[in-house]
Amino acid sequence: MEHILEHCQNPWKNTCHGEQIKLYIQFKGETIPICEHCWNKIAEQDTEW
């Protein structure tokens, strides 16, 4: 049986495949995983949700 790891699905950097999931966000009605590296970048931005 193959174990499939969840990977980052950062909507602003769709090339990320990080597996160290930090948290999940709601984006366009879906719950998506965000890795630690991407979350640090997103958190630094002045983006309104």
C-alpha positions in Angstrom: 0.0 0.0 0.0 1.4 3.3 -1.1 1.4 6.2 1.4 0.5 9.5 -0.3 1.7 12.6 1.5 -0.3 15.8 1.3 1.6 18.7 -0.3 1.2 22.5 -0.3 -1.4 23.9 -2.6 -0.5 27.6 -2.3 -2.8 29.3 -4.8 -0.2 32.1 -5.3 2.7 29.8 -6.0 1.3 26.7 -7.7 4.7 25.2 -8.2 5.3 24.5 -4.5 5.1 20.9 -3.4 6.3 21.3 0.2 5.1 18.6 2.5 5.6 20.4 5.9 2.0 21.6 6.2 1.7 24.5 8.6 -2.0 25.2 8.3 -5.1 25.1 6.1 -6.8 28.2 4.6 -10.2 28.7 3.0 -9.8 29.8 -0.6 -12.6 30.1 -3.1 -14.7 27.8 -1.0 -12.1 25.1 -0.6 -9.9 24.1 2.4 -6.3 23.9 1.1 -3.0 23.0 2.8 -0.2 25.6 3.0 3.4 24.6 3.9 5.5 26.4 6.5 7.7 28.2 3.9 4.7 29.5 1.9 2.8 30.6 5.0 5.8 32.7 6.2 5.7 34.5 2.8 1.9 34.9 2.8 1.9 36.2 6.4 4.5 38.9 5.5 2.3 40.3 2.7 -0.3 43.1 3.2 -3.1 41.0 1.7 -6.7 41.3 2.8 -8.7 38.1 2.7 
